[in-house]
Amino acid sequence: MRIGGFIKQSLIDWEGKVTSVIFTKGCNFRCGYCHNPYLVLPELIRQTRDMEEVEILNFLSKRRHWLDGVVISGGEPTLQKDLPDFTRRIKEFGLPVKLDTNGSNPDILKQLIRDRSIDCIAMDIKSVLSPPCYQKVNYTTNASLLEKIKQSIQIIKHSGLEYQFRTTVIPQVQTPEEIENLKEQFADSCYIIQEFRDGDILDNHLLINTYHAGVSPQENDCHK
Ligand code: SF4
């Protein structure tokens, strides 16, 4: 596992639970609002050393009686080839695991669910599920990636696990109509809307990049 960050104790990353949080390095998305550019951009990833997996596992083993679970976030954790083995080792400590994902790897999700390696999944829904809408938030979106995201949504809904879908609203990118569309589409699911927070983000020029992605702010209506 390539690990770029570790929080020993968090009260906010899994509702009602005291957790440790592991941040993996690398992501196949480029979301303008991303608050973890040092986990996403290769040139920044190279500037920080990887944390030792064994040190984190030792910590979790020692503290297992004081923790309610472990959150694996990123970056995009499903890009890590040894994620199934890593989650299995955490589960051997008797600790439940929550996975944060962008939904781009449905096959890995299926495997983790089948192997009972995870107990909860939180998936970002970046925008309305059409390429032009999604591309306004994640600049790497194409039709085949969106198909995988749709597959992941169905897998998670039918997993029998605790789950949450969530959308970060960026007023200058998604229109109110798009947000209403999402609320309707996910009305039968555990779905939350969260507000965009300013800060050290991947793209400080969201509007400019929206334009570069081929969708000008005036052409925001993309319910196609
Ligand atoms: S916000 Fe987007 S770019 Fe950042 S880690 Fe999540 S999926 Fe990757």
Boltz pocket constraint, residues with backbone or C-beta under 6 A from the ligand:
constraints:
  - pocket:
      binder: B
      contacts: [[A, 27], [A, 28], [A, 29], [A, 30], [A, 31], [A, 33], [A, 34], [A, 35], [A, 36], [A, 40], [A, 74], [A, 75], [A, 76], [A, 102]]
      max_distance: 6.0
